[in-house]
Amino acid sequence: MVLEGSSEALCPSPSLELRPSCNKSQPSPTLGSGSQSHNALCPEDKEPIKYGELIVLGHNGSLASGDKGRRRSRLALYKRLKANGVKPDVIHNVSTPLVSKALSNKSQHSISFTLSRSHSVIVEYTHDPNTDMFQIGRSTESMIDFVVTDTTSSGGGGQGGANGEGGQSAQSTISRYACRIMCERSAPYTARIYAAGFDSSKNIFLGVDNESNMLQDGSLIDLCGATLLWRTPSGLRHTPTLKQLESLRQELNAARPQCPVGFNTLAFPSLAQRATIDKKQPWVYMNCGHVHGYHNWGFRKEKVGSSALALIGAGGTAPATTGHRECPMCRGVGPYVPLWLGCEGGLYLDAGPPTHAFCPCGHVCSEKTVQGWSQIPLPHGTHAFHAACPFCGTWLTGEQGHIKLIFQGPVD
């Protein structure tokens, strides 16, 4: 499924909605496109041409196990040294597809459709010198350029997706060959996605006539287990780089925010330590937005011992047994969670200051970013949609799905 995007795709108008577009793979064979680094795609004396980038939602900058080779949370698609695209060539209508020469020829890439017991269609493909092909799926075979596994998200702010790293399900629901992207090698370097799916009767379907498979900045691709975001080079120019995010983090800490009760100075941890809670970590009351340091009071449900902080671990959120807390500033009652800076710049909608946080996970980013993502229902499973934090996949809660942060400045 694809959300047609634009430079403002993630701040949708009421008419912009998630809908199928050429759904899982238009008839095309699996070729050995291979994975190449961008350094090998262009001569050294020329700037490589980037078609765009694919970002897996629910991972705050990298996979939980680390980005390794083709298995990563973000992949840039560059122009190849040699075109490897394909295009339909000869179409055969046959009655005995299993003995067809087109299928038995190993040097000929083809695909067959069985329409009935006595009628099949075979489409032969030929090399297309005008396009580059990139293939995406769960398979680790060499023809897959981007290996994607399932992203475990949390339905209500639990620990499943709140660590900003995501997890992997026991059994993947992503196809071994999920989809492919064809990019035109000449300007404007149009990118198109080809995919197919199966309906409730296990019949393949390819979408209806008024749907487009052209990717635009902000397009979302549902792989039935993970959701990919397509960003164009022009769109990425409006998002912060990792260096800029680090600068924003340092600016936040330079303001010396303090806990309004304990008066201790708070500090966001470095981007490299984003999965481990620090003693100076800022915490927030999600119902009001007041930022504090960690403290062990104000429980309104189950009480936990003084070792609550030690039990938090690398998950990035308080244990579910802590229940809700009462803010000592305004007496508002609600979840009390640590704040985490959103580290995946490609998920930002602008480079604005990190003044807001998603509820209930506590990922911090710009106001425009939280407002945009809170309006987009992301696929959950095969039949449900729910707005979620793009950095961890946690379902958003509350009236808006986000909160404005209220920091206490230094008293000196």
C-alpha positions as MATLAB code, in Angstrom:
seq = 'MVLEGSSEALCPSPSLELRPSCNKSQPSPTLGSGSQSHNALCPEDKEPIKYGELIVLGHNGSLASGDKGRRRSRLALYKRLKANGVKPDVIHNVSTPLVSKALSNKSQHSISFTLSRSHSVIVEYTHDPNTDMFQIGRSTESMIDFVVTDTTSSGGGGQGGANGEGGQSAQSTISRYACRIMCERSAPYTARIYAAGFDSSKNIFLGVDNESNMLQDGSLIDLCGATLLWRTPSGLRHTPTLKQLESLRQELNAARPQCPVGFNTLAFPSLAQRATIDKKQPWVYMNCGHVHGYHNWGFRKEKVGSSALALIGAGGTAPATTGHRECPMCRGVGPYVPLWLGCEGGLYLDAGPPTHAFCPCGHVCSEKTVQGWSQIPLPHGTHAFHAACPFCGTWLTGEQGHIKLIFQGPVD';
ca = [
       0.000    0.000    0.000;
       1.281    3.455   -0.845;
       0.469    6.888    0.482;
       0.986    9.298   -2.374;
       3.126   12.088   -1.044;
       4.418   15.549   -1.716;
       6.652   17.970    0.125;
       3.751   18.363    2.540;
       2.618   14.746    2.413;
       3.028   14.198    6.126;
       0.822   17.181    6.926;
      -2.176   15.767    5.072;
      -5.287   17.554    4.009;
      -8.611   15.784    4.686;
      -8.555   14.364    1.153;
      -5.137   12.689    1.536;
      -5.492    9.152    2.786;
      -3.614    5.873    2.839;
      -4.736    3.719   -0.052;
      -3.483    0.785   -2.131;
      -1.415    1.556   -5.190;
      -0.252   -1.371   -7.305;
      -0.161   -3.295   -4.003;
       2.516   -6.050   -3.729;
       4.542   -6.677   -7.079;
       3.456   -5.902  -10.584;
       4.339   -8.890  -12.735;
       8.084   -8.857  -12.953;
      10.817  -11.426  -12.369;
      13.389  -11.531   -9.618;
      16.716  -10.629  -11.141;
      20.143  -10.664   -9.595;
      20.393   -6.915   -9.231;
      22.757   -7.320   -6.317;
      23.548   -4.826   -3.609;
      26.020   -2.058   -4.321;
      27.407    0.707   -2.177;
      26.883    4.222   -3.541;
      30.633    4.575   -4.032;
      30.483    1.903   -6.727;
      27.556    3.417   -8.574;
      29.295    6.468  -10.032;
      32.790    7.407  -11.143;
      34.885    8.855   -8.326;
      35.164   12.249  -10.010;
      31.406   12.754  -10.181;
      28.818   13.396   -7.475;
      26.585   10.307   -7.216;
      22.987   10.845   -8.283;
      20.595    9.942   -5.494;
      17.090    8.827   -6.450;
      15.814    8.920   -2.878;
      15.922    7.130    0.462;
      13.832    4.438    2.113;
      13.346    4.681    5.877;
      11.766    1.931    7.979;
       9.326    3.391   10.493;
       9.710    2.378   14.136;
      13.512    2.565   14.343;
      15.085    5.626   15.885;
      18.157    5.884   13.688;
      19.272    2.244   13.506;
      18.076   -1.320   14.010;
      18.185   -2.762   17.523;
      21.002   -5.090   16.469;
      22.763   -2.379   14.498;
      22.770   -1.546   10.783;
      24.702   -4.192    8.897;
      25.056   -4.339    5.132;
      21.692   -4.628    3.413;
      19.844   -5.065    6.712;
      19.427   -1.560    8.063;
      16.799    1.017    9.039;
      17.583    3.371    6.152;
      18.823    2.860    2.604;
      19.773    5.409   -0.043;
      19.135    4.521   -3.708;
      21.817    5.803   -6.076;
      22.186    5.667   -9.846;
      24.033    2.510  -10.859;
      27.062    2.353  -13.118;
      25.088    0.095  -15.441;
      21.325   -0.079  -15.824;
      19.755   -3.271  -14.481;
      16.071   -2.484  -15.074;
      13.654   -4.739  -16.929;
      10.514   -4.162  -18.949;
       7.752   -6.400  -20.375;
       8.505   -7.785  -23.819;
       6.578  -10.726  -25.305;
       3.232  -11.915  -23.940;
       2.111  -15.533  -24.500;
      -1.382  -16.970  -24.056;
      -0.881  -20.710  -23.497;
      -2.817  -23.745  -22.308;
       0.118  -25.741  -20.892;
       2.334  -23.298  -18.986;
       4.448  -25.937  -17.284;
       5.948  -27.116  -20.565;
       6.257  -23.697  -22.125;
       9.678  -22.873  -23.546;
       9.517  -19.424  -22.031;
       9.423  -20.877  -18.513;
      12.008  -23.578  -19.130;
      14.564  -21.123  -20.556;
      16.815  -20.210  -17.609;
      18.355  -17.278  -19.446;
      14.918  -15.717  -20.067;
      13.225  -13.876  -17.181;
       9.492  -14.416  -17.247;
       6.440  -14.731  -15.056;
       3.221  -16.705  -15.542;
      -0.399  -16.118  -14.511;
      -2.811  -19.037  -14.337;
      -6.244  -17.699  -15.224;
      -7.962  -21.074  -15.422;
      -7.099  -24.743  -15.825;
      -6.726  -24.296  -19.554;
      -5.562  -20.704  -19.851;
      -2.356  -19.087  -18.640;
      -0.485  -15.923  -19.554;
       3.293  -15.757  -19.676;
       5.077  -12.418  -19.812;
       8.696  -12.372  -20.934;
      10.900   -9.532  -19.754;
      13.840   -7.884  -21.437;
      16.596   -5.536  -20.311;
      15.649   -1.871  -19.950;
      18.680    0.440  -20.409;
      16.721    3.440  -19.126;
      15.940    2.268  -15.584;
      17.633    1.040  -12.432;
      15.934   -1.648  -10.346;
      16.055   -2.040   -6.563;
      14.395   -5.009   -4.869;
      13.068   -5.132   -1.316;
      12.031   -8.086    0.811;
      12.714  -10.436    3.684;
      15.008  -12.701    1.666;
      18.767  -12.354    2.142;
      19.540  -13.598   -1.362;
      21.910  -11.461   -3.409;
      19.220  -10.019   -5.691;
      17.589   -8.249   -2.712;
      19.018   -4.759   -2.214;
      17.181   -3.905    1.011;
      16.503   -6.696    3.516;
      13.541   -5.732    5.712;
      12.217   -7.666    8.694;
       9.072   -7.105   10.743;
       8.917   -4.147   13.089;
       7.286   -4.871   16.425;
       5.167   -1.943   17.519;
       3.344   -1.323   20.769;
      -0.416   -0.964   20.806;
      -0.694    1.247   23.832;
       2.587    2.633   24.982;
       3.968   -0.615   26.336;
       7.586   -1.586   26.164;
       7.334   -3.369   22.813;
       8.116   -0.340   20.708;
       8.958    2.400   23.135;
      12.698    1.938   23.148;
      13.070    3.698   19.837;
      14.777    0.646   18.368;
      11.944   -1.680   17.478;
      12.102   -5.444   17.573;
      11.521   -8.440   15.372;
       8.587  -10.807   15.488;
       9.091  -14.567   15.780;
       7.571  -15.247   12.370;
       7.865  -12.679    9.611;
       4.818  -11.564    7.662;
       6.892   -9.752    5.033;
       7.254  -11.474    1.667;
      10.648  -12.780    0.639;
      10.304  -10.602   -2.473;
       7.991   -7.864   -1.261;
       8.322   -5.141   -3.899;
      10.678   -3.466   -6.320;
      11.402    0.141   -7.188;
      12.267    1.198  -10.727;
      14.041    4.547  -11.118;
      14.486    6.385  -14.400;
      18.156    7.052  -15.069;
      17.506   10.455  -16.640;
      16.011   13.570  -15.059;
      13.628   13.985  -13.311;
      14.624   10.469  -12.070;
      11.045    9.325  -11.503;
      10.712    6.382   -9.102;
       7.904    3.833   -9.394;
       7.003    0.963   -7.108;
       5.808   -2.415   -8.361;
       4.057   -4.722   -5.964;
       1.160   -7.155   -5.756;
      -0.964   -8.666   -3.047;
      -3.421  -11.471   -2.406;
      -7.073  -10.999   -1.538;
      -9.178  -13.071    0.880;
      -9.606  -15.744   -1.798;
      -5.806  -15.973   -2.240;
      -6.038  -14.459   -5.703;
      -3.386  -11.968   -6.786;
      -4.480   -8.373   -7.363;
      -2.593   -5.416   -8.798;
      -4.713   -2.319   -7.954;
      -7.427   -0.427   -9.998;
      -7.005    1.894  -13.106;
      -7.043    5.251  -11.268;
      -4.149    4.408   -8.958;
      -0.584    5.557   -9.505;
       2.589    3.706   -8.584;
       4.769    6.817   -8.783;
       6.630    7.538   -5.543;
       6.638   11.085   -4.232;
       8.271   12.633   -1.199;
       6.361   11.329    1.824;
       4.963    8.176    0.184;
       4.394    5.325    2.628;
       4.863    1.703    1.560;
       3.098   -1.008    3.580;
       4.965   -4.335    3.460;
       2.483   -6.047    5.826;
       4.907   -6.223    8.730;
       6.901   -3.032    8.240;
       6.171    0.388    6.776;
       8.675    2.258    4.628;
       8.855    6.011    4.092;
      10.136    7.345    0.741;
      12.016   10.617    0.895;
      13.319   12.443   -2.166;
      16.573   14.447   -2.177;
      14.592   17.686   -2.299;
      12.470   16.607    0.642;
      15.495   15.576    2.695;
      16.993   19.030    2.283;
      14.318   20.317    4.676;
      15.123   17.749    7.384;
      17.916   17.890    9.963;
      21.111   15.913    9.513;
      22.613   13.856   12.321;
      25.083   16.675   12.925;
      22.246   19.199   13.173;
      20.340   16.944   15.589;
      23.428   16.762   17.776;
      23.625   20.551   17.669;
      19.971   20.804   18.733;
      20.662   18.407   21.606;
      23.577   20.506   22.769;
      21.464   23.659   22.590;
      18.817   22.020   24.773;
      21.407   21.029   27.335;
      23.144   24.424   27.162;
      19.895   26.027   28.362;
      20.420   24.047   31.608;
      16.827   22.845   32.135;
      16.200   21.976   35.760;
      13.811   19.810   37.690;
      11.342   22.255   39.284;
      11.263   20.149   42.454;
      14.745   18.723   42.920;
      16.466   21.681   41.213;
      18.985   19.332   39.612;
      20.144   20.139   36.074;
      18.752   17.856   33.356;
      20.467   16.766   30.144;
      19.491   14.742   27.099;
      21.947   11.847   26.611;
      24.149   11.671   23.533;
      22.649   10.228   20.375;
      24.890    7.191   20.749;
      23.361    6.475   24.186;
      19.754    6.913   23.156;
      18.738    3.446   24.433;
      20.083    3.824   27.977;
      18.528    5.998   30.646;
      20.937    8.469   32.249;
      20.691    9.855   35.760;
      20.210   13.356   34.306;
      17.543   12.174   31.881;
      14.563   14.550   31.640;
      11.189   12.975   32.395;
       7.780   14.383   31.540;
       4.226   14.180   32.806;
       2.350   13.341   29.635;
      -0.907   14.857   30.766;
       0.481   18.385   31.243;
       3.946   18.510   29.674;
       5.875   19.547   32.791;
       9.454   18.278   32.563;
      11.166   16.922   35.697;
      14.084   14.787   36.726;
      13.320   11.242   37.803;
      11.688   10.965   41.213;
       9.953    8.196   43.066;
       6.763    9.807   44.261;
       3.297   10.703   43.097;
       2.088    7.185   42.262;
      -1.666    6.962   41.951;
      -2.051    3.239   41.304;
       0.426    0.498   42.172;
       3.431    1.526   44.196;
       6.881    0.292   43.383;
      10.064    0.250   45.413;
      12.894    2.735   45.361;
      14.643    0.567   42.773;
      12.145    1.556   40.070;
      14.788    3.402   38.086;
      17.075    0.370   38.077;
      14.257   -1.771   36.682;
      13.773    0.456   33.658;
      16.837   -0.814   31.812;
      17.395   -0.170   28.134;
      13.739   -0.277   27.231;
      13.432    3.485   27.329;
      10.196    3.645   29.327;
       9.029    3.088   32.875;
       7.654   -0.321   33.901;
       3.938   -0.773   33.384;
       3.533   -1.393   37.141;
       4.332    2.214   37.948;
       0.900    3.356   36.800;
       0.096    7.065   36.540;
       1.749    9.860   38.485;
       0.514   13.170   39.875;
       2.483   16.172   38.655;
       3.683   18.217   41.667;
       3.382   21.422   39.615;
      -0.231   21.252   38.437;
      -1.623   18.078   40.078;
      -2.407   16.639   36.684;
      -2.432   12.833   36.648;
      -1.064   10.798   33.778;
       1.841    8.728   32.441;
       5.324    9.723   33.559;
       8.035    8.748   31.052;
      11.612    9.672   30.092;
      12.177   11.934   27.097;
      14.160   10.779   24.065;
      15.359   12.894   21.175;
      14.181   11.651   17.783;
      17.429   10.634   16.089;
      16.177    9.737   12.590;
      16.281   13.044   10.729;
      14.448   11.646    7.701;
      11.289   11.344    9.803;
      11.250   15.071   10.593;
       9.040   17.411    8.579;
      11.267   20.414    9.215;
      14.390   21.382   11.100;
      12.511   23.217   13.840;
      13.493   23.095   17.518;
      12.539   19.970   19.514;
       9.723   21.433   21.599;
       7.115   18.647   21.547;
       6.914   14.961   22.402;
       4.778   12.088   21.165;
       2.389   10.538   23.685;
       2.908    8.158   25.372;
       6.457    7.177   24.309;
       8.227   10.508   24.921;
      10.116   10.909   21.644;
      10.972   14.578   21.190;
      11.015   16.475   17.879;
       9.633   19.625   16.251;
       6.049   20.825   16.527;
       5.399   20.377   12.800;
       6.659   16.798   12.958;
       4.399   15.708   15.818;
       1.394   17.431   14.276;
       1.961   15.801   10.900;
       2.493   12.223   12.065;
      -0.357   12.350   14.576;
      -2.770   12.829   11.645;
      -1.606    9.808    9.651;
      -3.177    6.395   10.386;
      -0.410    3.850    9.841;
      -1.161    0.219    8.968;
      -1.308   -2.211   11.858;
      -1.537   -5.798   10.695;
      -3.624   -6.301    7.575;
      -6.912   -4.618    8.511;
      -6.286   -1.921   11.123;
      -4.842    1.580   11.039;
      -3.656    3.719   13.928;
      -1.546    6.846   14.325;
       1.839    5.953   15.779;
       5.169    7.481   16.707;
       7.415    7.161   13.638;
      10.504    6.747   15.833;
       9.313    3.672   17.757;
       5.936    2.578   16.383;
       4.061    3.093   19.660;
       0.379    3.903   19.158;
      -0.367    7.527   19.989;
      -2.733    8.315   22.840;
      -4.523   11.373   24.151;
      -6.574   13.920   22.271;
      -3.731   15.089   20.048;
      -1.184   12.304   20.301;
       1.506   14.776   21.379;
       2.280   17.325   24.088;
       4.146   20.626   24.277;
       7.073   20.383   26.686;
       7.330   22.838   29.590;
      10.920   23.215   30.803;
      12.025   24.908   34.023;
      15.002   27.212   33.454;
      17.910   27.514   35.892;
      17.081   29.403   39.090;
      20.415   31.235   39.038;
];
